[in-house]
Amino acid sequence: MPNYVGFLRGTGEAQSDLSPEELQHTLERYMAWSEKLAAEGNPPTGGGLSTSKSRVLRRDANGLSVTAGPFVEATEILGGYITIEAADLDEAEQLFSTHPHLDFGSIEVRKVGERGCEA
């Protein structure tokens, strides 16, 4: 069965107004979603991404350029990713549609290429 990745995006402020108790409840909801899929035989993998330091590498005719990130001025920040198995994009969408992250941001769902980059 193909793998699909969900890129979790949100604003840097999406959860900043939550109390410690609300943050704990949110974490528990994220974990419950993962545990439910695992119990159904589809354990998700993935994780959150560091917000401290990253680098973007680009090569052009002048050589390699390196830019420091992440880019906090962006309207949405990639905060994490989750990989699941699904029969097709419709099933992957249905599975991700129940993820509690949608209360705070968006999830971009894409098929993982089975032979590298594929259409």
C-alpha positions, 0 to 999 in steps of 0.5 A, a space after each residue: 500500500 502506498 505511503 502518504 505524508 501529511 505536512 502540518 502547517 500553521 502560524 507560529 501563534 496558532 497555539 501560543 494562546 493556550 494555557 498549559 492545561 490546554 496544551 496538554 489536552 492538545 498533545 493528548 488529542 494528537 497522541 490519541 489520533 496516532 494511537 487509534 491509527 496504530 490500533 487499526 494496523 496503520 501506525 503513523 510515523 513522523 514528528 515535529 520539526 525544530 523551530 530553532 535553526 535550519 538552512 536552505 541550500 540552493 545551487 545556481 550558476 554562481 554555485 551554492 548559496 545557503 540561507 538561514 531559516 526557518 522563515 518566521 515571516 512566512 504566513 504558515 510554517 511547516 511544523 511537522 510531518 506524519 506518514 501513513 499508509 492509504 490505498 489512495 489520496 482519497 483515503 489519505 485525505 479521509 484519515 488526515 481529516 480527523 487529525 486535531 491539528 486542523 484546529 490550528 492549521 492546515 495539513 498538506 497531503 501528498 503521496 510519497 513517490 515509490 520510484 523517486 519523484 513521480 507525478 
